[in-house]
Amino acid sequence: MAGKRQRPNGWEYVIKRAGLLDKPIYLTFADEKEGDAFVARTEKLLDKGIIPTELRAPSRIETIADLVREYERDAHPKPKDRAALGTIIKAKGSARLTAITAGWVDDWISEMKRLDKLAPATIRAKVGALARCTDWGMRKGHLVMPDHPLRTLPDGYAQYTKTDAALAGGARVDVERDRRLEPGEFERISTVIVGGILLRKQRPLTLDDPKGLWCLFVLAVESAMRLREMFTLTLDQIDLGKRTVFLDKTKNGDKRQVPLSSVAVQALTAYLEIRAAAGAKGRDVMFPWWDGDASPVKFDRTSDYLSKLFIGIFEAAKCPGLKFHDLRRTAVRNMRCRRPQYRRQ
């Protein structure tokens, strides 16, 4: 409740709200009824966590690092943008927001090519992440960019020119992977996983939960789900009766229903029986490599662990150059062709 007292020049109100307002707001009205009405409306907004624009303190966000941290706290950007923004803070975090001009952006892009020697796709990812961050910053009133130089770049801005290539010692180009499972590779990979032992030059590695790894492998080939979408599955997201997996949040931030092939249903049925025997149910996670911690660090560590583990499995199965994400490409191709090329072993 705001404090109120009469002054020689009118009625003074003091509004305090710990955790929301940096300091008390002092307002003076000549008319008491007008003051009471304004303060009542203001307090209703504050109760909902909204500070009226006319009462906000001037922004203290002055640098890119300041803006990124506030953006991540308030807007919750996607993990991919968080990763890109983290690298931007390291390289350009001290740059003042008022310095972001067309010339600054052009210089930054040239630096990413000529000094950092980044691929065009990486450059586009960084520019896009900062563009979305500054979009939010402008809406919040933290900066003004009338010409928005991050949004007015020409097509092909991330490609290396002859000058870029000469100064960088060579031109980087985007590498589009077209690797897919080849005939016989599914069977060889299955044999390695089911065997449970990964032979290496030093000592053999006993695979952690080979049945779970085989189920994950089959799901990737049959459903086109992403690695993170699969290892974060909980049991209640799987409906074998409807042959469907319900994804709460995908890479794009949307919910999605994934149809299951008969091969995927068989693999899941077998593995769910194992999980049920272990007492798992409901919101329990499907696979053992993730403990339910939804922090970006935990997601990245689990993704990195499984990706590297499968690279070792693929190498042992004599599938050179194959990566886990290539399984998704295989699944997408098979769905388009509508001709399942692999069957359960």
N, C-alpha and C positions, 0 to 999 in steps of 0.2 A: 504494500500500500504506500503510495507516494506521500511524502510529508508536505504540509501546506501551512503557510503563514502569511499574514498580511504585512505588506511593506508600504512605505510612503507612496511609492509609484505603482502599487497594485498588489496582486497576489502572486507569491513565489511558491513554486512547486519543486520538490527534489525527488527524482526517481532513481532508485538504486536497485541493481539486479546483479548480485554476485554470480560470476561465471559466464555472464552474457555481456554486461557492460564493463568496459575498462575502467570507467570512473562515473560518478554520479552525474546525472543530467539536471541542470537547473533551468527552469522555465518561468517566465514572468508574464502574467496576463492582467490587463486592466479590469476585465470583467470576470468575476468569480465563476459564473455559470459556464462561460466559454472555456475557462481554464479547467474546470471539473470535467467537462465533456471531452476535451482534447486529451487530458491525462487518462481518463477512463478508457478511451479507444487505444491509446498507446500501451497501456498495461495489458489489455487483451492481446495485442500483438506480441508483446514481450512474453506473455504466458505461453505462447506457442513458439517461442524461440526466434521471433522475427523482430529485427530492429528497423524501425521506419527509416527510409532513405534520408530524410531531412535531419535525422538525429544521429546519423552515423559519424563517427570520428573520421578525419581524413586518413586515407589508407597509409599504412606504414610499410607496405610492401613495395620495395624499391628495386630489388634485383631479381634476376631470373630464379635464383635459388629460393628467395622469399616466395615468389609466385608459385613455383612448383610445389613447395611444401604445403602451402595453403590449399592448392588445387587437390593434392592427394588427400588431404585431411577432409575436405568438404565434398569433393566430387567423385571420389573413388574411381579413378580411371582403371582401364583394363590392365592386366599384368604386363602385356606387351608394351603399352605406353609407359608404365612405371619403370620398366627396365630401360627403355630409351631415354626417359627423362633423367634417370639416375646417372647415365653417362653424360648427359648434357650438363648437369649440375657440376660434375667433375671438371669439365672442359670450359664451360661458359657461365657457371653459376654466379660469378661476381659481376657479370655484365648488368648494367642498369637497364631497366625496362625502357627508359627514354632513349636508349641507344639502339633499340631494335628498329632500324630503318632498312630500306631496300639495299643500301650499300653494305650495311652490317650483315644482312642475310646472304648477300652474294659473296662476301668475304668468308663467311662461315662455311658455305658450301664449297668454295674453292679450297679452304683449309682441309675439309674432310676428304677431298680428293687428293690434293697434292702433298699433304703431310701425313694424314691418317691412312690414306690409300684404301678408303672404304668402298665397298661395292655399291652400285646405284640403289639397290633395294634397301640397304642399310641407311643410306642417306635419306631416302624417301621416308623411311620409318621414323627417323629422328625429326625431320622437318614436320611431318604430319603430327607427331606427338606434341611438339612445341606449338604448332598451330592450334590444336585443340585446347591446349593449356591457355594460350592467350585469348582464344575465343571466350573461354570461361572467365578469364580475368577482366575482359572488357565488359562482359555482362554484369560483373560484380563491381565495376567501377575502379578497378585497381590500375588500369592503364588505358590509354587512348591510342589507337593506330588507325587513322582515317583510311589509309590506303592498304592496310593489312599486308605487308610485304611477304608474309609467309603463305598468303592465299592467292597472290597474283603472280606467282612464278610461271615462266613459260613451260610448255610441254618439253620434256626431255632435259629439264634442268639438272637432273642427277647423272646424266650420261657424261662421259669424259670427252672433252674436246681434244684436239691435237696438242694444244698448249698444256692442258691438264696432264695428258699422257706423257709429254716430254718432261715436265717438271716432277711427275710422280715416278718416272722410270718405267712407265707402262700403264695401259688402261685397264681398269677393272670393269668387268661386265657381269651381269646377272647370269647365274648358272641355273638353268631350268632342269631339274632332275626328271628323268623319264624312266628311272629304274622301276621295274615291276618284278614280281615273282615269275621265274621262268619254270618251264616244265621240269618236274622232279625236285624242285627246291622245297616245296611244301612238305614233301615226304621226308627229305633229309633233315630239315629243321625239326620236324615232329620227332624223328628218331633221336636226335640229340637231346631235346627237352625231356622226352619220356625216359631216356636213359638216366637222367638225373646227375650226370657227371660231365663237366666241361673240361676236356683235356687241354692243357696248356703247356708251354715250353718248360715252365718251372714245375709247380705241383698242381695236380688236378683240383678243380673247384667243384664242390658239391652244391648243386643248385638248390636254392631256398624255395621250397614248395613247387616242385616241377609240375604237379597237376594244375596249380594255379597259373603257372607260366604258360602251360599249353592252352588252358582256357582263354587266357588273355590273347594269346597268339591267334587262336581260331576266331575270337570275337573281332580282332582287328581285320582279318582277311574277309570275314563274312558280313560285317556290319558297317565298316567305314568310320567307326567311332575313333576319336582321337585318343592318344595314350592317356592324357589326364582325365578325359571323360570316363575312361574305363577303370583306372585304378582308384577313382574316388566313388565308384558305385557303391550304394548300400543295397541291402537285400530287398527292401520294399520298393526299389525303383524297377525291379524286374518282375514282369507279369508273363509267366510262361504260357498261361492259358490264352492270352491275347497275342502271344509271340511278339512282345514289345518291351523295349527298355525306355523308361521315361527319364530324360536328362533335365535336371532342374535348371542348370545354367551352363550354356555352351561357351565356346571361345568368343562368340559374337554377342554374348550376354542374353541370348534368347533361350526359351524352353523348347525342347524338341522331343518328338517321339521317334524312336528308331525301330523299324521292323526287323524281326529276326528270321533268318533262314532256318530250315530244318537242321542243318549242320550246327548252327549256333545254338539252337534250342537243345540239341543233344549234349553239346559240350557244357552248357550252363546247367542242365539238369544233373549231370554227373557231378559237377563241382558243387552245386547247391546241396546235394546230398551229403557231401563231405563237410560242408559248413554247418549244416543242420546237426550232424552227428557231433560236431564240436560245440553245439549249444548256441550258435549264432542265430539271430532273428531280428526282424524289424529294421531299425536304423543302423544296425551293425554294418561295418564296411565289408565289402565282398572279398577283397584281396588283402593280404597281410602286410604289404609294403608301405601302406599309408595308415597313420593312426587317427585320422580325423582332424588333425591340425590344419586349419584352412589358411594359414599364413603363407604369403607368397614364397618365403624362404623354404618352407616345408614342401610346397608344391614343386618348386624348382629342384630341390634335392632329390625328391622321389622320381621326378621325370628324368633327371640326369642319371640316376642310378639304374633305372630300368632301361633307358636308351643304351647305355654303355654295356649293360648285361646282355641285351639282345644282339648288339654288335658282336660280342664274343661268341654268342650262340651261332649267329649267322656265319662267322668265320670258321667255326668248328664244323659247320655243315657244308663248308665249301661253297658259300654264296657270296662271292666277292662284291664289295661296294654296296651291299644291301643295308638299308637302315630301317628302323621301325616304321617311320612315317611312310616309307614306300609301300607298306602293307595296306595303308589306307588308299593309296593310289590304285593298288591292285583291286581292292574291293569296289572302288568307284567304277573302274573299267569293267569289272565283271557285272556290276549292276546295270551298266549301260548296255552291255551285250546281252544281258539276261540269260547268260549261259554259265552256270556255276562250273568252274574248272577244277575245283578241289573237293574232295570228300573226306569225311572223318576217317582217321586211321584206326 
